[in-house]
Amino acid sequence: MAVLRKPRKTVAGSSAPREGEAGPFAASGRESSPFALLRAPQVSVRFINFATSLIALTALVALLYYGRDFFVALIISAVFAFILDPAVLLVMKLRLPRGMATPIVIGISAVAIYLLAILIWTQVASLAADFPTYTSRISELIDKANGRLDNFEQQTLQIVVPKSLQQHEEQIQQKPQAAMQARRRKAGTKIAPPNPAPPEVQQVRIVSEPRPVIATLYGYLSRYLHVLVMVSFVPFLVYFMLSWRDRIGESFLRLFKGEQQVAVERAWVGIGNSTRAYVVGNFFLWVFLSSASALVFFFLGVPYWVLVGAVSGFFSLVPYIGLPLSILPPLIASLAVPNKFKTVLLVIICAAALHVLAMNFLYAKIIGRRVRLNPLALTMSLMFWGAVWGGIGLILAVPIMAAIKEVCDNVDSLNPYGELLGD
């Protein structure tokens, strides 16, 4: 007859496993834990989420790279629409509908851009006519600078190296020649005359037949055909974004409900304000720098002071490398004519002083209040958008990151990312 045994009780009153049996949480070589069975699924879920996010990020970067013409045209149109929207609202106060106020504002903007382009083109055309004179003058300055460097090097060697060593070096260089001449005299051989000059090589020039003007223009423009096609859509996009702004905004807000609509509306207003502040602020800074630089260059006698001032003011707005770029145009223009060294030095000092004044004081008051990005985020955004979209990416990097920051600041779940991008 089998004897029934009661299970052994532990201190906590639970039954202990028998000898040779493994507990439910026992593991070979490891301490038993009730969460051991849950670790493997959690790791696999995290890995899947990370891999999915990485694939989605890679696909997004590839989409931005291969569709850069489309996205650049769309973003440029949106930037122009944000800039011109206050002007449209101002014209609408004359009791005109938005559909009539929009073409009026766009037409005035087009005329202003056309007049500015004509002014710049006249300066560039006159500069192109005098370009050979500039290049010859600059080559003369380079030759003089090289001659002065050679003289300075020889004088330095004469001062540093003792005369005894210089004489000894000259003797060492003359000994092989004297020894060779002595050997030839002993052997009774005559010194061979120098080799006659080789006959002149007849030059052969290949002249290509002139291509028709239409074929030349087509061959040049065909490389940028896709860019021109996308740029041609910008005026139409700006017009529809301005004239249909209210309807587009209402339709977009209907995609969200409750508190999401309030957050989206605040983010939309913030994007418009930050974009407008950045572009308009940079435009006023460029006007100030161009005007001040042109006046200074005029009094200093720098040629083509209007064009040089405009280019120097534009280069001064480039992040991080704006100081050397702003100095380069007036420096080249002042070196190309016979000026004194004091004038060139004054041009460099004035260009640097205007850049420091604008970027350290005016920039913070005009733009810094609206666009608050820390230097690390700004630098990384410039690197990323420059690598993806090239030169135009460097121009659009700050508005894009400012828009992303506005979205993060107005969405509760994305607030930590906004704080990470902010200053």
C-alpha positions as CSV (number, residue, x, y, z in Angstrom):
1,M,0.0,0.0,0.0
2,A,1.5,3.3,-1.1
3,V,2.1,5.9,1.6
4,L,0.8,9.4,0.8
5,R,3.4,12.0,1.6
6,K,2.5,15.6,2.2
7,P,4.4,18.2,0.3
8,R,7.1,19.8,2.2
9,K,6.4,23.3,3.3
10,T,8.9,26.1,3.0
11,V,9.1,29.0,5.4
12,A,6.6,30.9,3.3
13,G,4.3,28.0,3.2
14,S,4.8,27.1,-0.5
15,S,5.6,23.6,-1.7
16,A,9.2,23.0,-2.6
17,P,10.2,21.1,-5.7
18,R,11.4,17.5,-5.3
19,E,15.0,16.4,-5.7
20,G,16.0,16.3,-9.4
21,E,13.1,18.6,-10.5
22,A,13.7,22.1,-11.7
23,G,11.6,24.9,-10.5
24,P,9.5,27.0,-12.9
25,F,12.1,29.8,-12.9
26,A,15.3,27.8,-12.6
27,A,18.0,28.4,-15.2
28,S,21.3,26.6,-15.6
29,G,24.1,28.8,-14.3
30,R,21.8,31.8,-13.5
31,E,19.8,32.9,-10.6
32,S,16.1,32.3,-11.0
33,S,14.0,35.4,-11.6
34,P,10.2,35.7,-12.3
35,F,11.1,38.2,-15.2
36,A,13.5,35.9,-17.0
37,L,10.7,34.7,-19.4
38,L,9.8,38.2,-20.2
39,R,13.2,39.5,-21.2
40,A,13.5,37.8,-24.5
41,P,10.2,39.1,-25.9
42,Q,11.0,42.6,-24.7
43,V,14.4,42.6,-26.4
44,S,13.0,41.3,-29.6
45,V,10.2,44.0,-29.6
46,R,12.7,46.8,-29.0
47,F,15.0,45.5,-31.8
48,I,12.1,45.4,-34.2
49,N,11.0,48.9,-33.3
50,F,14.6,50.2,-33.7
51,A,15.0,48.4,-37.0
52,T,11.7,49.8,-38.2
53,S,12.6,53.3,-37.2
54,L,16.0,53.0,-38.9
55,I,14.4,51.8,-42.2
56,A,11.8,54.6,-42.1
57,L,14.5,57.2,-41.5
58,T,16.6,55.8,-44.3
59,A,13.6,55.8,-46.7
60,L,12.9,59.4,-45.6
61,V,16.4,60.6,-46.4
62,A,16.3,58.8,-49.8
63,L,13.0,60.4,-50.6
64,L,14.4,63.9,-49.7
65,Y,17.5,63.3,-51.8
66,Y,15.9,61.9,-54.9
67,G,12.9,64.3,-54.7
68,R,14.9,67.4,-53.8
69,D,13.7,69.4,-56.8
70,F,10.0,68.9,-55.8
71,F,10.6,69.5,-52.1
72,V,12.8,72.6,-52.7
73,A,10.3,74.2,-55.0
74,L,7.5,73.5,-52.5
75,I,9.4,74.9,-49.6
76,I,10.5,78.0,-51.5
77,S,6.9,78.6,-52.5
78,A,5.8,78.2,-48.9
79,V,8.4,80.7,-47.7
80,F,7.4,83.3,-50.3
81,A,3.7,82.7,-49.3
82,F,4.5,83.3,-45.6
83,I,6.4,86.5,-46.5
84,L,3.8,88.0,-48.8
85,D,0.8,87.1,-46.7
86,P,0.9,90.2,-44.5
87,A,1.1,92.4,-47.7
88,V,-2.0,90.6,-49.0
89,L,-3.9,91.2,-45.8
90,L,-2.9,94.9,-46.0
91,V,-4.3,95.2,-49.6
92,M,-7.4,93.4,-48.5
93,K,-8.1,96.3,-46.1
94,L,-9.0,98.3,-49.2
95,R,-12.1,96.1,-49.5
96,L,-10.6,93.8,-52.1
97,P,-11.1,90.0,-52.1
98,R,-8.1,87.8,-51.5
99,G,-8.3,86.6,-55.1
100,M,-7.7,90.2,-56.4
101,A,-5.2,91.2,-53.7
102,T,-2.9,88.3,-54.3
103,P,-2.0,89.1,-58.0
104,I,-1.5,92.8,-57.0
105,V,1.1,91.9,-54.4
106,I,2.8,89.3,-56.6
107,G,3.0,91.8,-59.4
108,I,4.6,94.5,-57.2
109,S,7.1,91.9,-55.9
110,A,8.0,90.8,-59.4
111,V,8.6,94.4,-60.5
112,A,10.8,95.0,-57.5
113,I,12.9,91.9,-58.2
114,Y,13.2,92.9,-61.8
115,L,14.5,96.4,-61.0
116,L,17.0,94.9,-58.6
117,A,18.2,92.4,-61.2
118,I,18.7,95.2,-63.7
119,L,20.8,97.2,-61.3
120,I,23.0,94.2,-60.5
121,W,23.2,93.2,-64.2
122,T,24.5,96.7,-65.2
123,Q,27.2,96.5,-62.5
124,V,28.2,93.0,-63.6
125,A,28.3,94.0,-67.3
126,S,30.6,97.0,-66.6
127,L,32.8,94.8,-64.4
128,A,33.1,92.2,-67.2
129,A,34.2,94.9,-69.6
130,D,37.0,95.9,-67.2
131,F,37.9,92.3,-66.2
132,P,41.1,92.1,-68.3
133,T,42.5,95.2,-66.6
134,Y,41.7,93.7,-63.2
135,T,43.4,90.4,-64.0
136,S,46.5,92.1,-65.3
137,R,46.7,94.3,-62.2
138,I,46.3,91.4,-59.9
139,S,49.0,89.4,-61.7
140,E,51.4,92.4,-61.4
141,L,50.6,92.5,-57.6
142,I,51.3,88.7,-57.4
143,D,54.6,89.0,-59.2
144,K,55.7,91.9,-57.0
145,A,54.7,89.9,-53.9
146,N,56.7,86.9,-55.1
147,G,59.8,89.1,-55.7
148,R,59.5,90.6,-52.3
149,L,59.2,87.2,-50.7
150,D,62.4,86.0,-52.6
151,N,64.3,89.1,-51.5
152,F,63.1,88.6,-47.9
153,E,64.2,85.0,-48.0
154,Q,67.7,85.8,-49.3
155,Q,68.1,88.5,-46.7
156,T,67.0,86.2,-44.0
157,L,69.5,83.5,-45.1
158,Q,72.3,86.1,-45.2
159,I,71.5,87.2,-41.6
160,V,71.0,83.7,-40.1
161,V,73.7,81.7,-41.9
162,P,77.3,82.8,-41.2
163,K,79.4,84.1,-44.1
164,S,82.0,81.3,-43.6
165,L,79.3,78.7,-44.2
166,Q,78.0,80.5,-47.2
167,Q,81.5,80.6,-48.8
168,H,82.1,77.0,-47.9
169,E,78.9,76.0,-49.6
170,E,79.8,78.0,-52.7
171,Q,83.2,76.3,-52.8
172,I,81.6,72.8,-52.5
173,Q,79.3,73.6,-55.4
174,Q,82.2,74.9,-57.6
175,K,84.6,71.9,-56.9
176,P,82.8,69.3,-59.1
177,Q,82.8,71.7,-62.1
178,A,86.5,72.6,-61.6
179,A,87.5,68.9,-61.2
180,M,85.6,68.0,-64.4
181,Q,87.3,70.7,-66.4
182,A,90.8,69.6,-65.1
183,R,90.2,66.0,-66.1
184,R,89.2,67.1,-69.6
185,R,92.4,69.2,-69.9
186,K,94.6,66.4,-68.8
187,A,93.0,64.0,-71.3
188,G,93.5,66.6,-74.1
189,T,89.9,66.6,-75.0
190,K,88.1,69.7,-75.9
191,I,85.1,70.9,-74.2
192,A,82.1,70.0,-76.4
193,P,80.2,73.0,-77.5
194,P,76.7,73.3,-76.2
195,N,74.0,71.4,-78.1
196,P,72.3,73.4,-80.8
197,A,68.8,74.5,-80.1
198,P,66.2,72.0,-81.3
199,P,64.1,73.1,-84.3
200,E,60.9,74.8,-83.5
201,V,57.9,72.6,-83.4
202,Q,55.2,73.7,-85.7
203,Q,52.0,74.4,-83.9
204,V,48.8,72.8,-85.1
205,R,45.5,74.4,-84.1
206,I,42.2,72.6,-84.4
207,V,39.4,75.0,-84.9
208,S,35.9,73.6,-84.3
209,E,33.0,74.7,-86.4
210,P,30.7,77.2,-84.8
211,R,27.5,75.7,-83.4
212,P,24.2,77.3,-83.9
213,V,22.9,79.6,-81.1
214,I,19.8,77.5,-80.5
215,A,21.9,74.2,-80.2
216,T,24.3,75.9,-77.8
217,L,21.5,77.2,-75.6
218,Y,19.7,73.9,-75.6
219,G,22.9,72.0,-74.7
220,Y,23.5,74.3,-71.8
221,L,20.0,74.4,-70.5
222,S,19.3,70.7,-70.9
223,R,21.5,70.0,-67.9
224,Y,19.2,72.1,-65.7
225,L,16.0,71.3,-67.5
226,H,14.4,69.5,-64.5
227,V,15.4,72.4,-62.2
228,L,13.9,75.0,-64.6
229,V,10.7,73.0,-64.8
230,M,10.3,72.9,-61.0
231,V,11.2,76.6,-60.7
232,S,8.5,77.5,-63.2
233,F,5.9,76.1,-60.8
234,V,6.9,78.5,-58.0
235,P,4.8,81.5,-59.0
236,F,1.7,79.4,-59.4
237,L,2.2,77.6,-56.1
238,V,2.7,81.0,-54.4
239,Y,-0.5,82.3,-56.0
240,F,-2.6,79.3,-54.9
241,M,-1.1,79.3,-51.4
242,L,-2.0,82.9,-50.9
243,S,-5.4,83.0,-52.6
244,W,-6.6,79.7,-51.1
245,R,-5.0,80.2,-47.7
246,D,-8.2,80.3,-45.7
247,R,-9.8,77.3,-47.5
248,I,-6.6,75.2,-47.2
249,G,-6.2,76.0,-43.5
250,E,-9.8,75.1,-42.7
251,S,-9.6,71.8,-44.6
252,F,-6.3,71.0,-43.0
253,L,-7.6,71.6,-39.5
254,R,-10.6,69.3,-40.1
255,L,-8.1,66.4,-40.2
256,F,-7.7,66.8,-36.5
257,K,-10.1,66.8,-33.6
258,G,-10.4,68.4,-30.2
259,E,-7.1,69.7,-28.6
260,Q,-5.2,68.5,-31.6
261,Q,-6.7,71.3,-33.7
262,V,-5.6,73.9,-31.2
263,A,-2.0,72.5,-31.2
264,V,-1.9,72.3,-35.0
265,E,-3.2,75.9,-35.4
266,R,-0.6,77.2,-32.9
267,A,2.1,75.3,-34.7
268,W,1.0,76.7,-38.1
269,V,1.0,80.3,-36.7
270,G,4.4,79.7,-35.1
271,I,5.9,78.3,-38.4
272,G,4.6,81.4,-40.3
273,N,6.0,83.8,-37.7
274,S,9.4,82.1,-37.4
275,T,9.8,81.8,-41.2
276,R,8.7,85.4,-41.8
277,A,11.0,86.6,-39.0
278,Y,14.0,84.8,-40.4
279,V,13.6,85.7,-44.1
280,V,12.4,89.3,-43.6
281,G,15.0,89.9,-40.8
282,N,17.8,88.6,-43.1
283,F,16.5,90.8,-45.9
284,F,16.6,93.9,-43.7
285,L,20.0,93.0,-42.4
286,W,21.2,92.5,-46.0
287,V,19.8,95.9,-47.0
288,F,21.5,97.6,-44.0
289,L,24.8,95.9,-44.6
290,S,24.7,96.6,-48.4
291,S,23.8,100.2,-47.9
292,A,26.4,100.9,-45.2
293,S,29.1,98.9,-47.0
294,A,28.4,100.7,-50.3
295,L,28.6,104.1,-48.6
296,V,31.9,103.2,-46.9
297,F,33.4,101.8,-50.1
298,F,32.3,104.9,-52.0
299,F,34.2,107.2,-49.6
300,L,37.2,105.0,-49.7
301,G,37.3,105.0,-53.5
302,V,36.5,101.3,-54.1
303,P,35.4,100.8,-57.7
304,Y,31.9,99.3,-58.4
305,W,30.9,100.1,-54.8
306,V,27.2,99.3,-55.4
307,L,27.9,95.8,-56.5
308,V,30.7,95.2,-54.1
309,G,28.6,96.4,-51.2
310,A,25.6,94.2,-52.1
311,V,27.8,91.1,-52.5
312,S,29.7,91.8,-49.3
313,G,26.5,92.3,-47.4
314,F,25.0,89.0,-48.8
315,F,28.1,87.0,-47.9
316,S,28.1,88.5,-44.5
317,L,24.9,86.6,-43.7
318,V,26.4,83.2,-44.3
319,P,26.7,81.3,-41.0
320,Y,30.2,80.8,-39.5
321,I,32.2,81.8,-42.6
322,G,30.5,85.1,-43.2
323,L,33.4,87.3,-41.9
324,P,36.1,86.2,-44.4
325,L,33.6,86.0,-47.2
326,S,32.4,89.6,-46.6
327,I,35.9,90.9,-46.7
328,L,36.9,89.1,-49.9
329,P,34.9,91.2,-52.5
330,P,36.0,94.7,-51.3
331,L,39.6,93.4,-50.9
332,I,39.8,92.1,-54.5
333,A,38.2,95.3,-55.8
334,S,40.6,97.6,-53.9
335,L,43.6,95.5,-54.9
336,A,42.8,95.7,-58.6
337,V,43.5,99.4,-58.8
338,P,46.6,101.3,-57.7
339,N,45.6,102.2,-54.1
340,K,47.7,102.7,-51.0
341,F,48.1,100.0,-48.4
342,K,46.3,102.2,-45.8
343,T,43.1,102.2,-48.0
344,V,43.2,98.4,-48.4
345,L,43.6,98.1,-44.6
346,L,40.7,100.5,-44.0
347,V,38.5,98.4,-46.4
348,I,39.2,95.2,-44.4
349,I,38.6,96.9,-41.0
350,C,35.3,98.5,-42.1
351,A,33.9,95.3,-43.7
352,A,34.8,93.3,-40.6
353,A,33.3,95.9,-38.2
354,L,30.0,96.0,-40.1
355,H,29.8,92.2,-40.0
356,V,30.5,92.0,-36.3
357,L,27.9,94.8,-35.6
358,A,25.2,93.2,-37.7
359,M,25.7,89.6,-36.5
360,N,26.4,90.1,-32.9
361,F,23.9,92.9,-32.1
362,L,21.3,93.4,-34.8
363,Y,20.8,89.7,-35.6
364,A,20.0,88.8,-32.0
365,K,17.4,91.6,-31.8
366,I,15.7,91.1,-35.2
367,I,15.9,87.3,-35.7
368,G,17.1,85.7,-32.5
369,R,13.8,86.3,-30.6
370,R,11.8,84.3,-33.1
371,V,14.3,81.7,-34.3
372,R,15.8,80.1,-31.2
373,L,18.1,77.3,-32.2
374,N,21.2,76.2,-30.3
375,P,24.5,76.3,-32.2
376,L,24.9,72.5,-32.2
377,A,21.5,71.9,-33.8
378,L,22.1,74.8,-36.3
379,T,25.4,73.3,-37.3
380,M,24.1,69.8,-37.7
381,S,21.1,71.1,-39.7
382,L,23.4,73.0,-42.0
383,M,25.5,69.8,-42.5
384,F,22.5,67.6,-43.1
385,W,20.6,69.8,-45.5
386,G,23.7,70.8,-47.3
387,A,24.6,67.2,-47.9
388,V,21.1,66.3,-49.1
389,W,20.2,69.4,-51.2
390,G,23.6,71.1,-51.8
391,G,23.8,74.9,-51.7
392,I,20.1,75.6,-51.6
393,G,19.9,73.3,-48.6
394,L,22.3,75.6,-46.7
395,I,19.9,78.5,-47.4
396,L,16.7,76.6,-46.4
397,A,18.3,74.7,-43.4
398,V,17.4,77.3,-40.8
399,P,13.7,77.9,-41.8
400,I,13.2,74.1,-41.9
401,M,14.7,73.5,-38.5
402,A,12.8,76.5,-37.1
403,A,9.5,75.0,-38.4
404,I,10.4,71.6,-36.9
405,K,11.1,73.3,-33.6
406,E,7.7,75.1,-33.7
407,V,5.9,71.8,-34.2
408,C,7.8,70.2,-31.4
409,D,7.0,73.1,-29.0
410,N,3.3,72.9,-29.7
411,V,2.8,69.1,-29.5
412,D,3.0,67.8,-25.9
413,S,4.6,64.5,-26.9
414,L,7.3,66.3,-28.9
415,N,8.2,68.9,-26.3
416,P,11.5,67.2,-25.2
417,Y,12.7,67.4,-28.9
418,G,11.9,71.1,-29.0
419,E,13.9,71.7,-25.9
420,L,16.8,69.7,-27.4
421,L,16.8,71.9,-30.5
422,G,16.2,75.2,-28.6
423,D,18.8,77.5,-27.0
